[in-house]
Amino acid sequence: GVANTMVISVLERRSEIGLRRSLGATRADIRLQFLSEAILLAVLGGLTGVALGALATTLYTHLNNWATVLPPLAWAGGLGAAVAIGAVAGLLPAIRAARMQPTEALRTV
């Protein structure tokens, strides 16, 4: 999901990339922008997933009259995996955005 969202984001924001590059933004600036967006998207998705997982676990244990145990390592592992996968998935679109030439990106407007 993160990779698909970021690829579409790069394609739809070509004019923004071209404008920023023509105003002096470096390739590293563009790469950092898109990679940061991918990581933020992954963090939000990971937090939502962890919260929904904890809620489902709590409901299930409550219905079966069991004690609810949610180890912090499981929370951290889920969130860490989401962020790592999001960063890797956002890397290629970020590199692709940074490689765009300003004139070519502005021409697509």
C-alpha positions as CSV (number, residue, x, y, z in Angstrom):
1,G,0.0,0.0,0.0
2,V,2.8,2.5,0.9
3,A,4.7,1.7,-2.4
4,N,1.6,2.1,-4.5
5,T,0.6,5.4,-2.8
6,M,4.1,6.8,-3.2
7,V,4.4,5.9,-6.8
8,I,1.1,7.6,-7.6
9,S,2.2,10.6,-5.5
10,V,5.4,11.0,-7.5
11,L,3.5,10.7,-10.8
12,E,0.8,13.2,-9.8
13,R,3.2,15.7,-8.3
14,R,5.7,16.0,-11.1
15,S,5.0,19.8,-11.5
16,E,5.7,20.3,-7.8
17,I,9.0,18.4,-8.1
18,G,10.0,20.4,-11.1
19,L,9.2,23.7,-9.5
20,R,11.1,22.8,-6.3
21,R,14.1,21.6,-8.3
22,S,14.1,24.8,-10.5
23,L,13.9,26.9,-7.4
24,G,17.1,25.3,-6.0
25,A,16.0,22.1,-4.2
26,T,18.6,19.5,-4.5
27,R,18.0,15.8,-5.3
28,A,18.6,15.0,-1.7
29,D,15.9,17.4,-0.6
30,I,13.4,15.8,-3.0
31,R,14.4,12.3,-1.9
32,L,14.1,13.3,1.8
33,Q,10.7,14.7,1.2
34,F,9.2,11.6,-0.4
35,L,11.0,9.2,1.9
36,S,9.7,11.2,4.9
37,E,6.2,11.0,3.5
38,A,6.5,7.2,3.0
39,I,7.7,6.8,6.6
40,L,5.0,9.0,8.0
41,L,2.4,7.0,6.1
42,A,3.9,3.7,7.4
43,V,3.9,5.0,11.0
44,L,0.3,6.0,10.8
45,G,-0.7,2.7,9.3
46,G,1.4,0.8,11.8
47,L,-0.1,2.7,14.8
48,T,-3.6,2.0,13.4
49,G,-2.8,-1.7,12.9
50,V,-1.3,-2.1,16.4
51,A,-4.4,-0.3,17.9
52,L,-6.8,-2.5,16.0
53,G,-4.9,-5.6,16.9
54,A,-4.9,-4.7,20.6
55,L,-8.6,-4.0,20.4
56,A,-9.4,-7.3,18.7
57,T,-7.2,-9.2,21.2
58,T,-8.8,-7.4,24.2
59,L,-12.3,-8.2,22.9
60,Y,-11.5,-11.8,22.2
61,T,-9.9,-12.4,25.6
62,H,-12.8,-10.6,27.3
63,L,-15.4,-12.8,25.5
64,N,-13.6,-15.9,26.6
65,N,-13.0,-14.7,30.2
66,W,-9.2,-14.8,29.8
67,A,-6.6,-12.4,31.1
68,T,-5.5,-9.9,28.4
69,V,-1.8,-9.9,27.9
70,L,-0.3,-7.4,25.3
71,P,3.5,-7.6,25.5
72,P,5.2,-4.3,24.7
73,L,7.6,-6.2,22.4
74,A,4.7,-7.2,20.2
75,W,3.6,-3.6,19.9
76,A,7.1,-2.5,19.1
77,G,7.7,-5.3,16.7
78,G,4.5,-4.5,14.8
79,L,5.2,-0.8,14.6
80,G,8.9,-1.4,13.7
81,A,8.0,-3.8,10.9
82,A,5.5,-1.4,9.5
83,V,8.0,1.5,9.5
84,A,10.8,-0.7,8.0
85,I,8.6,-2.0,5.2
86,G,7.3,1.5,4.6
87,A,10.8,3.0,4.3
88,V,11.9,0.3,1.9
89,A,8.7,0.6,-0.1
90,G,9.1,4.4,-0.3
91,L,12.8,4.3,-1.3
92,L,12.3,3.6,-5.0
93,P,9.6,6.3,-5.6
94,A,11.8,8.8,-3.6
95,I,14.8,8.0,-5.8
96,R,12.7,8.2,-9.0
97,A,11.4,11.6,-7.9
98,A,14.9,12.9,-7.1
99,R,16.2,11.9,-10.5
100,M,13.6,13.9,-12.5
101,Q,15.0,16.8,-14.4
102,P,13.3,20.1,-13.6
103,T,12.6,21.0,-17.2
104,E,11.1,17.5,-17.9
105,A,9.0,17.6,-14.8
106,L,7.6,21.1,-15.5
107,R,6.8,20.1,-19.1
108,T,4.2,17.6,-17.9
109,V,2.0,20.3,-16.5
